[in-house]
């Protein structure tokens, strides 16, 4: 079985569509939260995820857009985009997001947005944070999003090391505990503006990272027309 693993789509429909096309064929779609927020097409993104029967978890931006999470710790641009999303989302979008759990387990995988010990807020940026989280999930492998950075944290004996996958990088699932991040579909932050995603092949027991070009200018134009924050528009071009 091949599973397309997506995170941090952030209302970016052209990026989502490009990834769903480029990663074919697959049998299922998993998503790791932050479906909405920042980007201009929250309803359309959720409709597409419904079309492909995506399962997964809720992120902090999703909860904030639902009005069930305080935005005090959001920066001004993130807060204003969340408020824009909250005011615009259709009822069906809201219902779909509200039904997403914080944690989704399909052994041998645990899916969360932030970290297994704090699915809403904690960023797994470093090997020491990954190591501190190793006892917080029961399956061998954990998938996280939230940082918008593709990474693999591997347990090797008592050590945990971090490896940054590139387009086409492959990692075998050999039973050692892993915390992996597919990177962000809709707002990459590693300096590569292409959408980032991952394919899980359960037969080959293998993960593969992929980068996919999408029409960034079209998204920027739509965001400009909708008067979303200029900094959020500009950053898409640089992947930062
Ligand atoms: Zn995010």
Boltz pocket constraint, residues with backbone or C-beta under 6 A from the ligand:
constraints:
  - pocket:
      binder: B
      contacts: [[A, 8], [A, 10], [A, 33], [A, 34], [A, 59], [A, 61], [A, 146], [A, 148]]
      max_distance: 6.0
